Amino acid sequence: MTKLGFAQGEIDAVVISHLHGDHAGGLQPVLGENRRITIYLPGSFPEPFKEMVKKQGARMVTVQGPVKICADLFSTGELGTTPREQALVIRTGRGLVIVTGCAHPGIERVVRTAALKRSS
């Protein structure tokens, strides 16, 4: 983030796709710099991870079904089985932009879910 010119204090929200270390492992240092952040994480995350977020003082939103994050930005909700994963969907004037972690549930399922929820 430093190399890209972003200060951790500028972050309002983090959406974590799933519990693999390369997707969730950097959260604790971010929380050490910015506790005013909102973390959107799958409800299936283990309690010790959720407790770490709470202990750091961040606001946590556990996601199970689709969740509106802000105007034109929403989560698909948890999809798949192991690991359960959420994707981020951005509604633009030219259609949807879908940001996935690893797409463990299958990219077709992620896209179908996003398309079904686009008008919500």
C-alpha positions as CSV (number, residue, x, y, z in Angstrom):
1,M,0.0,0.0,0.0
2,T,2.8,2.4,0.8
3,K,4.4,1.8,-2.6
4,L,1.1,2.6,-4.2
5,G,0.7,5.8,-2.2
6,F,-2.1,4.7,0.1
7,A,-2.2,5.3,3.8
8,Q,-3.9,2.7,5.8
9,G,-5.8,5.4,7.6
10,E,-7.6,6.2,4.4
11,I,-9.3,2.8,4.3
12,D,-13.0,2.8,5.2
13,A,-13.8,-0.8,4.6
14,V,-12.2,-4.2,3.8
15,V,-14.1,-7.1,2.2
16,I,-12.4,-10.4,2.8
17,S,-13.4,-13.1,0.3
18,H,-12.3,-16.2,2.3
19,L,-10.0,-17.5,5.0
20,H,-6.9,-18.4,3.1
21,G,-3.8,-16.6,4.4
22,D,-3.1,-14.8,1.2
23,H,-6.6,-13.2,1.4
24,A,-7.0,-12.6,5.1
25,G,-3.5,-12.7,6.5
26,G,-2.7,-9.0,6.1
27,L,-5.7,-7.8,8.1
28,Q,-4.2,-7.6,11.5
29,P,-1.4,-5.1,10.5
30,V,-4.1,-2.9,8.8
31,L,-6.2,-2.9,12.0
32,G,-3.1,-2.0,14.0
33,E,-3.0,1.2,12.0
34,N,-6.7,1.9,11.5
35,R,-9.4,0.8,13.9
36,R,-12.1,3.0,12.4
37,I,-12.5,0.5,9.6
38,T,-15.5,-1.8,8.8
39,I,-14.6,-5.4,8.0
40,Y,-17.0,-7.5,5.9
41,L,-16.2,-11.2,6.3
42,P,-18.0,-14.4,5.7
43,G,-20.1,-15.6,8.7
44,S,-18.4,-19.0,8.4
45,F,-15.1,-17.5,9.6
46,P,-13.9,-19.2,12.8
47,E,-14.6,-17.4,16.1
48,P,-10.9,-16.8,16.9
49,F,-10.6,-14.7,13.8
50,K,-13.8,-12.8,14.6
51,E,-12.5,-12.2,18.1
52,M,-9.2,-10.8,16.8
53,V,-11.2,-8.3,14.7
54,K,-13.3,-7.3,17.7
55,K,-10.3,-7.0,20.0
56,Q,-8.7,-4.6,17.5
57,G,-11.8,-2.4,17.8
58,A,-12.9,-2.6,14.2
59,R,-16.6,-2.7,13.2
60,M,-17.3,-6.2,11.9
61,V,-20.1,-7.2,9.5
62,T,-20.5,-11.0,9.2
63,V,-21.9,-11.8,5.8
64,Q,-24.1,-14.8,5.0
65,G,-26.5,-13.6,2.3
66,P,-26.1,-10.7,-0.1
67,V,-25.2,-7.5,1.6
68,K,-25.3,-3.9,0.3
69,I,-22.1,-2.2,1.4
70,C,-22.8,1.2,-0.1
71,A,-24.5,2.6,-3.2
72,D,-23.7,0.3,-6.2
73,L,-21.5,-2.0,-4.1
74,F,-22.5,-5.3,-2.6
75,S,-21.4,-8.7,-1.6
76,T,-22.8,-11.9,-3.1
77,G,-23.0,-13.4,0.3
78,E,-21.3,-16.7,1.2
79,L,-21.2,-19.1,-1.7
80,G,-19.8,-22.7,-1.9
81,T,-18.8,-25.1,0.8
82,T,-15.1,-25.3,1.6
83,P,-14.0,-22.6,1.8
84,R,-17.1,-20.5,1.8
85,E,-16.4,-17.4,-0.1
86,Q,-18.0,-14.0,-1.0
87,A,-17.3,-11.9,-4.0
88,L,-17.6,-8.1,-4.4
89,V,-20.0,-6.7,-7.0
90,I,-19.8,-3.1,-8.3
91,R,-22.8,-1.8,-10.3
92,T,-21.6,0.6,-13.0
93,G,-23.4,2.4,-15.9
94,R,-21.9,-0.3,-18.2
95,G,-22.9,-3.3,-16.2
96,L,-21.5,-5.3,-13.3
97,V,-17.9,-5.6,-12.2
98,I,-17.2,-8.7,-10.2
99,V,-14.2,-9.0,-7.9
100,T,-13.5,-12.5,-6.7
101,G,-10.9,-13.9,-4.4
102,C,-10.2,-17.4,-5.9
103,A,-13.8,-18.1,-7.1
104,H,-13.7,-21.4,-5.2
105,P,-17.5,-21.8,-5.6
106,G,-17.0,-21.6,-9.4
107,I,-17.0,-18.4,-11.4
108,E,-20.2,-19.4,-13.1
109,R,-22.0,-19.5,-9.7
110,V,-20.5,-16.2,-8.7
111,V,-21.6,-14.5,-11.9
112,R,-25.1,-16.0,-11.7
113,T,-25.5,-14.8,-8.1
114,A,-24.3,-11.3,-8.9
115,A,-26.6,-11.1,-11.9
116,L,-29.6,-12.2,-9.8
117,K,-28.9,-9.6,-7.2
118,R,-28.0,-6.7,-9.5
119,S,-31.4,-5.0,-9.1
120,S,-31.5,-5.4,-5.3
